[in-house]
């Protein structure tokens, strides 16, 4: 049975990275987090770690490094214009 009382102020970091369109698949996002290419508030975390609004991420993708603050959470992947509003 699904938990209908899930706290919507938290989301798994791998899912948020996919929803925010940093990675094409959630699997790639999970691999990046597990491989240490994503840091949450200066710390290495696991893909299932919860993310909340106000957290700071450092994301390494190839030669690019993104330093962002999480501004919003979303459970569904949408257009790129909506994804950019999440950080």
DRENDO-146658 format. One record per residue: residue in one letter; chain; x, y, z of N, C-alpha, C, O, CB in turn. Coordinates in pm, whole numbers, plus 32768, in hexadecimal, padded with zeros to 4 digits. Glycine has a CB too. Layout:
BEGIN
{guba->A&lumvo->A&n_X->X&n_Y->Y&n_Z->Z&ca_X->X&ca_Y->Y&ca_Z->Z&c_X->X&c_Y->Y&c_Z->Z&o_X->X&o_Y->Y&o_Z->Z&cb_X->X&cb_Y->Y&cb_Z->Z}
...
//
This chain:
BEGIN
{guba->X&lumvo->A&n_X->8054&n_Y->7F8A&n_Z->8000&ca_X->8000&ca_Y->8000&ca_Z->8000&c_X->8059&c_Y->807C&c_Z->8000&o_X->80B8&o_Y->8084&o_Z->804D&cb_X->7FA0&cb_Y->8000&cb_Z->807A}
{guba->X&lumvo->A&n_X->803B&n_Y->80DA&n_Z->7FAC&ca_X->808A&ca_Y->8155&ca_Z->7FA0&c_X->8074&c_Y->81AF&c_Z->8019&o_X->8008&o_Y->81B3&o_Z->8053&cb_X->8066&cb_Y->81A1&cb_Z->7F1E}
{guba->X&lumvo->A&n_X->80DE&n_Y->81F5&n_Z->803E&ca_X->80D7&ca_Y->8252&ca_Z->80AD&c_X->809E&c_Y->82D6&c_Z->807C&o_X->80E3&o_Y->8323&o_Z->803A&cb_X->8163&cb_Y->8266&cb_Z->80ED}
{guba->X&lumvo->A&n_X->8021&n_Y->82EF&n_Z->809C&ca_X->7FDF&ca_Y->836A&ca_Z->806E&c_X->8005&c_Y->83E2&c_Z->80C3&o_X->7FE5&o_Y->8453&o_Z->80A0&cb_X->7F48&cb_Y->8359&cb_Z->806E}
{guba->X&lumvo->A&n_X->804A&n_Y->83CA&n_Z->8133&ca_X->8073&ca_Y->8437&ca_Z->818C&c_X->8104&c_Y->845D&c_Z->8176&o_X->8142&o_Y->8498&o_Z->81CF&cb_X->805D&cb_Y->8410&cb_Z->821E}
{guba->X&lumvo->A&n_X->813B&n_Y->843E&n_Z->8104&ca_X->81C7&ca_Y->845C&ca_Z->80E6&c_X->81DF&c_Y->84F1&c_Z->80F3&o_X->818E&o_Y->8542&o_Z->80C6&cb_X->81EE&cb_Y->842A&cb_Z->8058}
{guba->X&lumvo->A&n_X->824F&n_Y->8515&n_Z->8130&ca_X->8274&ca_Y->85A1&ca_Z->8142&c_X->82A4&c_Y->85DA&c_Z->80BD&o_X->8310&o_Y->85B7&o_Z->808E&cb_X->82E2&cb_Y->85B1&cb_Z->81B0}
{guba->X&lumvo->A&n_X->8254&n_Y->8630&n_Z->807F&ca_X->8276&ca_Y->8668&ca_Z->7FFD&c_X->82E2&c_Y->86D4&c_Z->8006&o_X->8308&o_Y->870D&o_Z->7FA0&cb_X->81FB&cb_Y->86A2&cb_Z->7FBC}
{guba->X&lumvo->A&n_X->8314&n_Y->86EF&n_Z->807E&ca_X->8381&ca_Y->8750&ca_Z->808B&c_X->8409&c_Y->870B&c_Z->807D&o_X->8471&o_Y->874B&o_Z->808C&cb_X->8377&cb_Y->8799&cb_Z->8112}
{guba->X&lumvo->A&n_X->8408&n_Y->8688&n_Z->8061&ca_X->8482&ca_Y->863C&ca_Z->804B&c_X->8477&c_Y->85E9&c_Z->7FCD&o_X->840A&o_Y->85BB&o_Z->7FAA&cb_X->84A0&cb_Y->85E3&cb_Z->80C4}
{guba->X&lumvo->A&n_X->84E8&n_Y->85D5&n_Z->7F89&ca_X->84ED&ca_Y->8580&ca_Z->7F12&c_X->8579&c_Y->8543&c_Z->7F0B&o_X->85DA&o_Y->8582&o_Z->7F34&cb_X->84CA&cb_Y->85D2&cb_Z->7E90}
{guba->X&lumvo->A&n_X->8582&n_Y->84CB&n_Z->7ED6&ca_X->8605&ca_Y->848C&ca_Z->7EC5&c_X->865B&c_Y->84E2&c_Z->7E69&o_X->862A&o_Y->851A&o_Z->7E08&cb_X->85F7&cb_Y->83FC&cb_Z->7E8B}
{guba->X&lumvo->A&n_X->86DB&n_Y->84EC&n_Z->7E89&ca_X->8735&ca_Y->8540&ca_Z->7E3A&c_X->8741&c_Y->8510&c_Z->7DA9&o_X->8747&o_Y->8563&o_Z->7D4E&cb_X->87C0&cb_Y->8543&cb_Z->7E7A}
{guba->X&lumvo->A&n_X->8744&n_Y->848C&n_Z->7D93&ca_X->874F&ca_Y->845B&ca_Z->7D0A&c_X->86D3&c_Y->847D&c_Z->7CB8&o_X->86DE&o_Y->849D&o_Z->7C41&cb_X->8766&cb_Y->83C4&cb_Z->7D0A}
{guba->X&lumvo->A&n_X->865E&n_Y->8476&n_Z->7CF6&ca_X->85E3&ca_Y->8497&ca_Z->7CAE&c_X->85DE&c_Y->852D&c_Z->7C8E&o_X->85B7&o_Y->8553&o_Z->7C20&cb_X->8567&cb_Y->846E&cb_Z->7D01}
{guba->X&lumvo->A&n_X->8605&n_Y->8581&n_Z->7CEE&ca_X->8603&ca_Y->8612&ca_Z->7CD6&c_X->8661&c_Y->8638&c_Z->7C64&o_X->863E&o_Y->868A&o_Z->7C10&cb_X->862A&cb_Y->865E&cb_Z->7D55}
{guba->X&lumvo->A&n_X->86D9&n_Y->85FC&n_Z->7C5F&ca_X->8738&ca_Y->8619&ca_Z->7BF4&c_X->86FF&c_Y->85F4&c_Z->7B6C&o_X->871A&o_Y->8638&o_Z->7B09&cb_X->87BC&cb_Y->85CF&cb_Z->7C0C}
{guba->X&lumvo->A&n_X->86B2&n_Y->8589&n_Z->7B66&ca_X->8671&ca_Y->8560&ca_Z->7AE9&c_X->85FF&c_Y->85C0&c_Z->7AC7&o_X->85F3&o_Y->85ED&o_Z->7A55&cb_X->863C&cb_Y->84CE&cb_Z->7AF5}
{guba->X&lumvo->A&n_X->85AC&n_Y->85E0&n_Z->7B2B&ca_X->853B&ca_Y->863D&ca_Z->7B15&c_X->856F&c_Y->86C6&c_Z->7AE9&o_X->8532&o_Y->8706&o_Z->7A93&cb_X->84E5&cb_Y->864B&cb_Z->7B95}
{guba->X&lumvo->A&n_X->85DE&n_Y->86F4&n_Z->7B23&ca_X->8617&ca_Y->8777&ca_Z->7B02&c_X->8668&c_Y->8774&c_Z->7A81&o_X->86A2&o_Y->87D9&o_Z->7A58&cb_X->866F&cb_Y->87A7&cb_Z->7B74}
{guba->X&lumvo->A&n_X->866C&n_Y->8700&n_Z->7A40&ca_X->86A9&ca_Y->86ED&ca_Z->79BC&c_X->8740&c_Y->86FD&c_Z->79B9&o_X->8778&o_Y->8729&o_Z->7954&cb_X->866E&cb_Y->874D&cb_Z->795E}
{guba->X&lumvo->A&n_X->8783&n_Y->86D9&n_Z->7A26&ca_X->8815&ca_Y->86D4&ca_Z->7A24&c_X->8845&c_Y->8652&c_Z->79E4&o_X->88B3&o_Y->864B&o_Z->79AD&cb_X->884E&cb_Y->86E3&cb_Z->7AB2}
{guba->X&lumvo->A&n_X->87F0&n_Y->85EA&n_Z->79EB&ca_X->8810&ca_Y->8568&ca_Z->79B1&c_X->8799&c_Y->8535&c_Z->7962&o_X->8726&o_Y->8551&o_Z->7984&cb_X->8838&cb_Y->8503&cb_Z->7A1E}
{guba->X&lumvo->A&n_X->87B4&n_Y->84EA&n_Z->78F6&ca_X->874A&ca_Y->84B8&ca_Z->789F&c_X->86F8&c_Y->8449&c_Z->78DF&o_X->8682&o_Y->8438&o_Z->78BF&cb_X->8784&cb_Y->8486&cb_Z->781E}
{guba->X&lumvo->A&n_X->8736&n_Y->83FD&n_Z->7939&ca_X->86ED&ca_Y->8392&ca_Z->797E&c_X->8709&c_Y->8399&c_Z->7A13&o_X->876F&o_Y->83D0&o_Z->7A3F&cb_X->8713&cb_Y->8307&cb_Z->7945}
{guba->X&lumvo->A&n_X->86AF&n_Y->8360&n_Z->7A5F&ca_X->86C2&ca_Y->835C&ca_Z->7AF0&c_X->8737&c_Y->8300&c_Z->7B12&o_X->877E&o_Y->8317&o_Z->7B74&cb_X->8641&cb_Y->832C&cb_Z->7B38}
{guba->X&lumvo->A&n_X->874B&n_Y->8299&n_Z->7AC2&ca_X->87BA&ca_Y->823D&ca_Z->7AD6&c_X->8840&c_Y->8286&c_Z->7AC9&o_X->889B&o_Y->8270&o_Z->7B19&cb_X->87B2&cb_Y->81C8&cb_Z->7A73}
{guba->X&lumvo->A&n_X->884D&n_Y->82DB&n_Z->7A64&ca_X->88C8&ca_Y->832A&ca_Z->7A53&c_X->88DD&c_Y->8389&c_Z->7AC8&o_X->894D&o_Y->839D&o_Z->7AF6&cb_X->88C3&cb_Y->8379&cb_Z->79CE}
{guba->X&lumvo->A&n_X->8870&n_Y->83C2&n_Z->7AF9&ca_X->8879&ca_Y->841B&ca_Z->7B6D&c_X->88A8&c_Y->83CE&c_Z->7BE7&o_X->88FD&o_Y->83FE&o_Z->7C32&cb_X->87F1&cb_Y->845E&cb_Z->7B89}
{guba->X&lumvo->A&n_X->8872&n_Y->8356&n_Z->7BFC&ca_X->889A&ca_Y->8304&ca_Z->7C6E&c_X->892D&c_Y->82DC&c_Z->7C65&o_X->8974&o_Y->82DC&o_Z->7CC9&cb_X->8841&cb_Y->8287&cb_Z->7C77}
{guba->X&lumvo->A&n_X->895B&n_Y->82BC&n_Z->7BEC&ca_X->89E8&ca_Y->8298&ca_Z->7BD9&c_X->8A43&c_Y->830E&c_Z->7BF7&o_X->8AAD&o_Y->82FD&o_Z->7C33&cb_X->89FF&cb_Y->8267&cb_Z->7B4A}
{guba->X&lumvo->A&n_X->8A1A&n_Y->8386&n_Z->7BCE&ca_X->8A6A&ca_Y->83FD&ca_Z->7BE8&c_X->8A74&c_Y->8419&c_Z->7C7D&o_X->8ADF&o_Y->843A&o_Z->7CAF&cb_X->8A2E&cb_Y->8477&cb_Z->7B9F}
{guba->X&lumvo->A&n_X->8A05&n_Y->840C&n_Z->7CC5&ca_X->8A06&ca_Y->8423&ca_Z->7D56&c_X->8A5C&c_Y->83BA&c_Z->7D9A&o_X->8AAF&o_Y->83DB&o_Z->7DEF&cb_X->8976&cb_Y->8420&cb_Z->7D8F}
{guba->X&lumvo->A&n_X->8A49&n_Y->833C&n_Z->7D76&ca_X->8A96&ca_Y->82CF&ca_Z->7DB3&c_X->8B2C&c_Y->82DC&c_Z->7D94&o_X->8B80&o_Y->82B4&o_Z->7DE4&cb_X->8A62&cb_Y->8247&cb_Z->7D82}
{guba->X&lumvo->A&n_X->8B4B&n_Y->8313&n_Z->7D1E&ca_X->8BD6&ca_Y->8323&ca_Z->7CF6&c_X->8C1A&c_Y->839F&c_Z->7D2D&o_X->8C8E&o_Y->83B9&o_Z->7D0F&cb_X->8BDE&cb_Y->8325&cb_Z->7C62}
{guba->X&lumvo->A&n_X->8BD2&n_Y->83ED&n_Z->7D7D&ca_X->8C0C&ca_Y->8463&ca_Z->7DBC&c_X->8C0F&c_Y->84DE&c_Z->7D63&o_X->8C4F&o_Y->8541&o_Z->7D87&cb_X->8C96&cb_Y->8445&cb_Z->7DE7}
{guba->X&lumvo->A&n_X->8BCA&n_Y->84DC&n_Z->7CF1&ca_X->8BC9&ca_Y->8551&ca_Z->7C98&c_X->8B5F&c_Y->85B7&c_Z->7CBF&o_X->8B54&o_Y->8620&o_Z->7C81&cb_X->8BB1&cb_Y->8524&cb_Z->7C08}
{guba->X&lumvo->A&n_X->8B11&n_Y->8597&n_Z->7D28&ca_X->8AAD&ca_Y->85F4&ca_Z->7D5D&c_X->8AC2&c_Y->85FC&c_Z->7DF4&o_X->8AC8&o_Y->8595&o_Z->7E38&cb_X->8A1B&cb_Y->85C6&cb_Z->7D3B}
{guba->X&lumvo->A&n_X->8ACE&n_Y->8676&n_Z->7E27&ca_X->8ADE&ca_Y->868B&ca_Z->7EB6&c_X->8A69&c_Y->86DE&c_Z->7EE9&o_X->8A3D&o_Y->873D&o_Z->7EA8&cb_X->8B65&cb_Y->86D0&cb_Z->7ED6}
{guba->X&lumvo->A&n_X->8A38&n_Y->86B9&n_Z->7F5D&ca_X->89C9&ca_Y->86FE&ca_Z->7F9D&c_X->89FF&c_Y->8746&c_Z->8018&o_X->8A30&o_Y->8707&o_Z->8075&cb_X->8957&cb_Y->869B&cb_Z->7FC4}
{guba->X&lumvo->A&n_X->89F5&n_Y->87CA&n_Z->8018&ca_X->8A27&ca_Y->881C&ca_Z->8088&c_X->8AB7&c_Y->87F8&c_Z->80AC&o_X->8ADA&o_Y->87F0&o_Z->8122&cb_X->89CC&cb_Y->880C&cb_Z->8102}
{guba->X&lumvo->A&n_X->8B09&n_Y->87E2&n_Z->8045&ca_X->8B97&ca_Y->87C6&ca_Z->8059&c_X->8BB7&c_Y->8736&c_Z->807E&o_X->8C2B&o_Y->8715&o_Z->8098&cb_X->8BCC&cb_Y->881F&cb_Z->80C0}
{guba->X&lumvo->A&n_X->8B53&n_Y->86E0&n_Z->8083&ca_X->8B67&ca_Y->8656&ca_Z->80AC&c_X->8B41&c_Y->85F5&c_Z->803B&o_X->8AE7&o_Y->8610&o_Z->7FEC&cb_X->8B15&cb_Y->8637&cb_Z->812A}
{guba->X&lumvo->A&n_X->8B88&n_Y->8585&n_Z->8035&ca_X->8B64&ca_Y->851A&ca_Z->7FDA&c_X->8AEF&c_Y->84CD&c_Z->8019&o_X->8AF3&o_Y->84AD&o_Z->8090&cb_X->8BDE&cb_Y->84BB&cb_Z->7FBD}
{guba->X&lumvo->A&n_X->8A89&n_Y->84AE&n_Z->7FCA&ca_X->8A13&ca_Y->8469&ca_Z->7FFE&c_X->89F0&c_Y->83F4&c_Z->7FA1&o_X->8A2A&o_Y->83E3&o_Z->7F36&cb_X->899B&cb_Y->84CA&cb_Z->800A}
{guba->X&lumvo->A&n_X->8990&n_Y->83A4&n_Z->7FCD&ca_X->895E&ca_Y->8334&ca_Z->7F7E&c_X->88E7&c_Y->8363&c_Z->7F29&o_X->88A8&o_Y->83C7&o_Z->7F4C&cb_X->8935&cb_Y->82BC&cb_Z->7FD9}
{guba->X&lumvo->A&n_X->88C7&n_Y->831D&n_Z->7EBC&ca_X->8859&ca_Y->8346&ca_Z->7E63&c_X->87D1&c_Y->8350&c_Z->7EA8&o_X->877C&o_Y->839E&o_Z->7E7D&cb_X->884F&cb_Y->82E6&cb_Z->7DF2}
{guba->X&lumvo->A&n_X->87BB&n_Y->8304&n_Z->7F12&ca_X->8739&ca_Y->8305&ca_Z->7F56&c_X->872F&c_Y->8375&c_Z->7FBF&o_X->86C8&o_Y->8382&o_Z->8000&cb_X->8720&cb_Y->827F&cb_Z->7F99}
{guba->X&lumvo->A&n_X->8797&n_Y->83C4&n_Z->7FD0&ca_X->8796&ca_Y->8430&ca_Z->8034&c_X->872B&c_Y->8496&c_Z->8011&o_X->871B&o_Y->84BB&o_Z->7F9D&cb_X->8821&cb_Y->8474&cb_Z->803E}
{guba->X&lumvo->A&n_X->86E2&n_Y->84C3&n_Z->8076&ca_X->8678&ca_Y->8526&ca_Z->805F&c_X->86B1&c_Y->85B1&c_Z->8049&o_X->8712&o_Y->85DA&o_Z->8088&cb_X->8618&cb_Y->8528&cb_Z->80D6}
{guba->X&lumvo->A&n_X->8672&n_Y->85F7&n_Z->7FEE&ca_X->8696&ca_Y->8680&ca_Z->7FCA&c_X->8623&c_Y->86DA&c_Z->7FF4&o_X->85AF&o_Y->86B3&o_Z->7FEA&cb_X->86B5&cb_Y->868E&cb_Z->7F30}
{guba->X&lumvo->A&n_X->8642&n_Y->8753&n_Z->8021&ca_X->85D8&ca_Y->87B1&ca_Z->8046&c_X->85F8&c_Y->883A&c_Z->800D&o_X->866A&o_Y->8855&o_Z->7FE7&cb_X->85C7&cb_Y->87B9&cb_Z->80E1}
{guba->X&lumvo->A&n_X->8596&n_Y->888E&n_Z->8007&ca_X->85A9&ca_Y->8915&ca_Z->7FD5&c_X->860F&c_Y->895D&c_Z->802D&o_X->860B&o_Y->8954&o_Z->80A7&cb_X->8522&cb_Y->8962&cb_Z->7FD2}
{guba->X&lumvo->A&n_X->866B&n_Y->89A5&n_Z->7FEC&ca_X->86D4&ca_Y->89ED&ca_Z->8033&c_X->8759&c_Y->89A4&c_Z->8035&o_X->87BF&o_Y->89E0&o_Z->8057&cb_X->86A8&cb_Y->8A06&cb_Z->80BF}
{guba->X&lumvo->A&n_X->8759&n_Y->8923&n_Z->8011&ca_X->87D6&ca_Y->88D8&ca_Z->800B&c_X->882E&c_Y->890C&c_Z->7F9A&o_X->87FD&o_Y->8940&o_Z->7F36&cb_X->87BB&cb_Y->8842&cb_Z->7FF9}
{guba->X&lumvo->A&n_X->88B1&n_Y->88FD&n_Z->7FAB&ca_X->8910&ca_Y->8927&ca_Z->7F43&c_X->8951&c_Y->88AB&c_Z->7F06&o_X->897C&o_Y->8850&o_Z->7F4D&cb_X->897C&cb_Y->8987&cb_Z->7F7D}
{guba->X&lumvo->A&n_X->8957&n_Y->88AA&n_Z->7E81&ca_X->8991&ca_Y->883A&ca_Z->7E38&c_X->8A07&c_Y->8869&c_Z->7DE5&o_X->8A07&o_Y->88D8&o_Z->7DAF&cb_X->8928&cb_Y->87F7&cb_Z->7DDF}
{guba->X&lumvo->A&n_X->8A6C&n_Y->8814&n_Z->7DDB&ca_X->8AD9&ca_Y->8825&ca_Z->7D7B&c_X->8AD2&c_Y->87AB&c_Z->7D21&o_X->8ADE&o_Y->8739&o_Z->7D50&cb_X->8B68&cb_Y->8835&cb_Z->7DC3}
{guba->X&lumvo->A&n_X->8ABE&n_Y->87C3&n_Z->7C9F&ca_X->8AAA&ca_Y->8757&ca_Z->7C3F&c_X->8B16&c_Y->875E&c_Z->7BD5&o_X->8B28&o_Y->87C6&o_Z->7B95&cb_X->8A1C&cb_Y->875E&cb_Z->7BFF}
{guba->X&lumvo->A&n_X->8B5F&n_Y->86F0&n_Z->7BC4&ca_X->8BC6&ca_Y->86E7&ca_Z->7B5C&c_X->8B92&c_Y->8690&c_Z->7AEA&o_X->8B73&o_Y->861B&o_Z->7AFF&cb_X->8C4C&cb_Y->86AD&cb_Z->7B96}
{guba->X&lumvo->A&n_X->8B88&n_Y->86CA&n_Z->7A74&ca_X->8B5F&ca_Y->867F&ca_Z->79FD&c_X->8BC7&c_Y->869D&c_Z->7992&o_X->8BCA&o_Y->8709&o_Z->7958&cb_X->8ACC&cb_Y->86A8&cb_Z->79CD}
{guba->X&lumvo->A&n_X->8C1C&n_Y->863A&n_Z->7978&ca_X->8C88&ca_Y->8650&ca_Z->7919&c_X->8CE3&c_Y->86BF&c_Z->794B&o_X->8D11&o_Y->86BC&o_Z->79BD&cb_X->8C51&cb_Y->8672&cb_Z->788C}
{guba->X&lumvo->A&n_X->8CFC&n_Y->8722&n_Z->78F5&ca_X->8D51&ca_Y->8793&ca_Z->791A&c_X->8D04&c_Y->8801&c_Z->7962&o_X->8D40&o_Y->8862&o_Z->7991&cb_X->8D93&cb_Y->87CB&cb_Z->789E}
{guba->X&lumvo->A&n_X->8C80&n_Y->87F4&n_Z->796B&ca_X->8C2D&ca_Y->885A&ca_Z->79AA&c_X->8C1E&c_Y->8843&c_Z->7A40&o_X->8C18&o_Y->87D1&o_Z->7A6E&cb_X->8BA4&cb_Y->885E&cb_Z->7969}
{guba->X&lumvo->A&n_X->8C19&n_Y->88B0&n_Z->7A8A&ca_X->8BFC&ca_Y->88A9&ca_Z->7B19&c_X->8B8B&c_Y->890C&c_Z->7B35&o_X->8B96&o_Y->8983&o_Z->7B18&cb_X->8C7C&cb_Y->88C8&cb_Z->7B71}
{guba->X&lumvo->A&n_X->8B20&n_Y->88DA&n_Z->7B6E&ca_X->8AAD&ca_Y->892C&ca_Z->7B92&c_X->8AAB&c_Y->893B&c_Z->7C2A&o_X->8AB5&o_Y->88D8&o_Z->7C72&cb_X->8A28&cb_Y->88EE&cb_Z->7B5F}
{guba->X&lumvo->A&n_X->8A9E&n_Y->89B5&n_Z->7C5A&ca_X->8A88&ca_Y->89D0&ca_Z->7CE9&c_X->89FF&c_Y->8A11&c_Z->7CF2&o_X->89ED&o_Y->8A82&o_Z->7CC6&cb_X->8AF9&cb_Y->8A2C&cb_Z->7D27}
{guba->X&lumvo->A&n_X->89A0&n_Y->89C9&n_Z->7D2B&ca_X->8916&ca_Y->89FA&ca_Z->7D2C&c_X->88D8&c_Y->89EF&c_Z->7DB6&o_X->8907&o_Y->89A3&o_Z->7E0C&cb_X->88C2&cb_Y->89AD&cb_Z->7CC8}
{guba->X&lumvo->A&n_X->886E&n_Y->8A3A&n_Z->7DCA&ca_X->881B&ca_Y->8A2F&ca_Z->7E41&c_X->8793&c_Y->89FB&c_Z->7E16&o_X->8758&o_Y->8A2C&o_Z->7DB5&cb_X->880E&cb_Y->8AB9&cb_Z->7E8C}
{guba->X&lumvo->A&n_X->8762&n_Y->8998&n_Z->7E5D&ca_X->86DF&ca_Y->895E&ca_Z->7E40&c_X->8675&c_Y->89C2&c_Z->7E6E&o_X->866F&o_Y->89E5&o_Z->7EE4&cb_X->86CC&cb_Y->88D2&cb_Z->7E86}
{guba->X&lumvo->A&n_X->8622&n_Y->89EF&n_Z->7E12&ca_X->85B9&ca_Y->8A51&ca_Z->7E33&c_X->8531&c_Y->8A11&c_Z->7E40&o_X->84DC&o_Y->8A40&o_Z->7E8C&cb_X->85B3&cb_Y->8ABD&cb_Z->7DCA}
{guba->X&lumvo->A&n_X->851A&n_Y->89A4&n_Z->7DF6&ca_X->8498&ca_Y->8962&ca_Z->7DF9&c_X->84A9&c_Y->88CE&c_Z->7DDF&o_X->850F&o_Y->88A2&o_Z->7DA9&cb_X->8437&cb_Y->89A0&cb_Z->7D91}
{guba->X&lumvo->A&n_X->8444&n_Y->8881&n_Z->7E06&ca_X->8443&ca_Y->87F2&ca_Z->7DF0&c_X->83CE&c_Y->87CF&c_Z->7D95&o_X->8366&o_Y->8810&o_Z->7D9A&cb_X->843B&cb_Y->87A4&cb_Z->7E75}
{guba->X&lumvo->A&n_X->83E0&n_Y->876A&n_Z->7D45&ca_X->8375&ca_Y->873A&ca_Z->7CEE&c_X->8382&c_Y->86A4&c_Z->7CE3&o_X->83F1&o_Y->866F&o_Z->7CDE&cb_X->837A&cb_Y->877F&cb_Z->7C62}
{guba->X&lumvo->A&n_X->8312&n_Y->865F&n_Z->7CDE&ca_X->8313&ca_Y->85CE&ca_Z->7CD2&c_X->8307&c_Y->85A2&c_Z->7C41&o_X->8318&o_Y->852C&o_Z->7C23&cb_X->82A1&cb_Y->8592&cb_Z->7D25}
{guba->X&lumvo->A&n_X->82EA&n_Y->8600&n_Z->7BE6&ca_X->82D8&ca_Y->85DD&ca_Z->7B59&c_X->8336&c_Y->862C&c_Z->7B01&o_X->834B&o_Y->86A3&o_Z->7B15&cb_X->8248&cb_Y->85F5&cb_Z->7B2E}
{guba->X&lumvo->A&n_X->836E&n_Y->85E7&n_Z->7A9E&ca_X->83C6&ca_Y->8627&ca_Z->7A3C&c_X->8370&c_Y->8672&c_Z->79D8&o_X->830E&o_Y->863C&o_Z->79A3&cb_X->8422&cb_Y->85BF&cb_Z->79F4}
{guba->X&lumvo->A&n_X->8393&n_Y->86EE&n_Z->79BD&ca_X->8348&ca_Y->8740&ca_Z->7960&c_X->83A5&c_Y->877F&c_Z->78FA&o_X->8416&o_Y->8753&o_Z->78EA&cb_X->82F9&cb_Y->87AB&cb_Z->79A9}
{guba->X&lumvo->A&n_X->8376&n_Y->87E5&n_Z->78B6&ca_X->83CA&ca_Y->8829&ca_Z->7853&c_X->8443&c_Y->886D&c_Z->7893&o_X->8443&o_Y->888A&o_Z->790B&cb_X->8377&cb_Y->8890&cb_Z->7807}
{guba->X&lumvo->A&n_X->84A9&n_Y->8885&n_Z->7843&ca_X->8524&ca_Y->88C2&ca_Z->7874&c_X->850A&c_Y->8949&c_Z->78B6&o_X->854B&o_Y->896C&o_Z->7919&cb_X->8588&cb_Y->88D2&cb_Z->7801}
{guba->X&lumvo->A&n_X->84AD&n_Y->8995&n_Z->7880&ca_X->848F&ca_Y->8A19&ca_Z->78BA&c_X->845A&c_Y->8A0C&c_Z->7949&o_X->8476&o_Y->8A61&o_Z->799D&cb_X->8429&cb_Y->8A64&cb_Z->7863}
{guba->X&lumvo->A&n_X->840E&n_Y->89A3&n_Z->7964&ca_X->83DC&ca_Y->898B&ca_Z->79EC&c_X->844B&c_Y->8954&c_Z->7A44&o_X->8452&o_Y->8975&o_Z->7ABB&cb_X->8365&cb_Y->8929&cb_Z->79E9}
{guba->X&lumvo->A&n_X->84A2&n_Y->8901&n_Z->7A0D&ca_X->850F&ca_Y->88C5&ca_Z->7A5A&c_X->856D&c_Y->8931&c_Z->7A8D&o_X->85A1&o_Y->8925&o_Z->7AFC&cb_X->855B&cb_Y->885F&cb_Z->7A05}
{guba->X&lumvo->A&n_X->8586&n_Y->8999&n_Z->7A3F&ca_X->85E1&ca_Y->8A03&ca_Z->7A68&c_X->85AD&c_Y->8A51&c_Z->7AE0&o_X->85FB&o_Y->8A92&o_Z->7B26&cb_X->85F9&cb_Y->8A62&cb_Z->79F6}
{guba->X&lumvo->A&n_X->852D&n_Y->8A4D&n_Z->7AF9&ca_X->84F3&ca_Y->8A93&ca_Z->7B6D&c_X->850D&c_Y->8A48&c_Z->7BEF&o_X->84F3&o_Y->8A7D&o_Z->7C5B&cb_X->845C&cb_Y->8AA5&cb_Z->7B5A}
{guba->X&lumvo->A&n_X->8541&n_Y->89CD&n_Z->7BE4&ca_X->855A&ca_Y->897C&ca_Z->7C5C&c_X->85DC&c_Y->89A4&c_Z->7CA0&o_X->85F3&o_Y->897F&o_Z->7D13&cb_X->855D&cb_Y->88E8&cb_Z->7C38}
{guba->X&lumvo->A&n_X->8634&n_Y->89EF&n_Z->7C5A&ca_X->86B6&ca_Y->8A16&ca_Z->7C93&c_X->86D9&c_Y->8AA3&c_Z->7C6D&o_X->8742&o_Y->8AD5&o_Z->7C94&cb_X->8725&cb_Y->89B7&cb_Z->7C65}
//
